C-alpha cells in the first residue's frame, strides 16, 4: 500500500526543539514545554480567515509560479516549530497506524494542566504537484483527519481544536515546490479559551 510521510509541525511562540525529531524521540513533556510558551494570541489566526485567504489567492492568482509565491501568512512562519512525522495513505486523508503513537503523545500534552486552557489550530499543507484547488482540498481533509483523531480517539475537547488546509499556499521550501518538506501538518497555539 502506498503512503506519504507528512510532517506535523507543532508551532509555538517562544521555545523550539530541534527541527526534525524522529517519532521515537518525541515525548509529551517536550510538547507541553513548547506549547505553553504562548502568552498572547498571535492575532487574527483562525481557520476561517486562513481558508478564505487561501481561496481568494487561488481565485485571483491562478497562474502564479509556486517558486515566486509569498507565504500566505507571515505570522505562521514567525512561530517556532517542532517537526515530527505523520504518515497518510497515498493521496488520502487516512492516517497510517504507525502515526497514532505520535498523535497520542500530542493528545497527552494537550490534556496536560498547563495546556488545558488553550486553543490550537491544525493546519494542513501539500507540495505544489497537482492542481492548487485539489491540493487545498486534500490538505483540508488531512487537517480534518488530525483534528478528528484528536477529538474522537483522544478526547480533546472539540472547541479547543480548529482545522484548516492551505494546500500549497504556504510552502516551507518555495525554491523546491514539490519537495516532501512542503507536505506537513502544523499544530499552532492560537490563544486561550
N, C-alpha and C positions, 0 to 999 in steps of 0.2 A: 504494500500500500504506500503510495506517495504521500509525503508530508513536507511542510515547510517549517523551518525553525523561525520563530518570531521572537523578537527581543521585547521583553517587558521592561520598561524604563520607569522606575519609581522616582518621580521628581519631587524634590523638597526644596527648602529655601536656604538653609544655612550650612548643611553638612552633607558631604558626598563621599561615598565609598569608592574604591577603585572601579573604573568603568565597566569591566566585563567579568564579574564573578560568575563562576560556574554554579549551576543549581545546587550542587552538593556542598558548596562553600557558604551559601546563604543561610542566615538564621533570622528568626523573627525579632530578636533583640536588636540587631543592626537596623532592621527596617523601622522599628519603633524609634530608635535613636535618630534616624534620618527624618522621619515624617513628623516628629513632634517639634521640629525646629521652627515651624511656621508661627509667627507672631501676629502678622497682619495678613489679611486676604490679599491675593495678588491682583486685585482689580476686577474687571469685568470678564472673568474667565468662567464661562458656563457652557454646557453642551449646546444649548440653543443658539447662543451667539456665535460660537465657533462653527457650528454646522451651517448657519446662514452665510457666514463669511466664505466658507469653502464653496457652497453652491453659487454664490454671487461671482466668485472669482472664476469658476469653471465656465459659467454662462458668459461673462464679459471678456474672457481672455482664452478663447478656445485653442488657438494655435501656438500658444507660448511654448518655447523650448524649456523643458524642466531644468536644464542646467542654468538658466538665466532667471528663474523664479525666486523672488524674495520669499522668506518664510511667511506663512500666513499670520503667525503671531510671534512677534519677538519676545513677548512675555513668557511664552512656553520655553523658548530657548535659553532664557536667563536663569531658569530654575536648575539648581544642581540635580544630578541624576544618578541612579543606581541601575545598572543593566543586568538582567538575568534572562535566560532563555525560556520562552513559552512556545510549544510546538502545536501546530494545527495541521489537520489533514490538508493535502494539496488543494489549493483553490477552494477552500472551505472554511467555515467557522467552527468546525468540530475540533475541540481541544483534545490533543493526544493525551492518553492516560498518564504518561510519564511527567506531564506538567502539573498534575494535581498536587504533587508534593509542594511545588513552588507556590501554587495558589493557596494551599493550606498554611504555609508559613506567612504569606501575606495576610490571610484572614486572621491568624493568631495575633499578628501585630495590630490589625485593625480592632481586635477585641481587647487590646491592652488598655488599662485605665487612662493612660496618657493620651490615647488617640480617640477614645470614645466620643468626645465632643466635637470631632472634626468631620468635614465632608471631603469627598475625594472625587476626582474626575478621571475616568478611564478613557484614554484617547488612542484610537487605532490608526495605524499608518501602513501604507504599502510602498513598494518601489514604483517606478514610473513605467513598467512594462504593462501593456494593455491600455484600454481606454480610461480616461480620467473618471468618467461617471461610474464605470464598473468598479474601479479601484476605490472610489468613495464609498460605494455600497458595500463592497467586501470588507473594508476597514470598519464600517459601522457594524456589520454583523459580527465581526471578531470582537470589537469593543463590547457589544451587547452580550456576547457569549461569556466574556470575562466577568462582566457585571452580574450576569445571571448565575454563574457558578458561585461568585462571592455571596450573593443574596440567598440563593436556594440551598446550595450544598453546604456552605459555610456560615449561614445565618447572619450575614452582615445586614444591618437594618437598611431597607431599600432607600430611605431618604438620605442616607449617607453617601450613596454612590450614584453618579451620573455617567453616561457613556456617550461618546461621540466618535465618529470616524472622519478622518481628514484625508484619507486616500494618499495621494502623492503631493498634497498641497503644502506639506511641512517636511520636506526631505532633510534627513540628517546629513547625507553626503550628496549634495547637489552636483558636485563635479562628476559623480558616478550615479546617475539617477536610477539605474537598475541594480545597484548594489544591495545584497541581502541586509546590509546595515540599515537600510531605509524601512524594512519590514519590521515593525515593532509596535508595542502597545505601551502607553505610559499610564502610570497612576500618579496623579498630582494632587497634593493637598491644596484645596481651594478655599478653606476658611472654616470657621466654627459654625456649628448648627445654630 
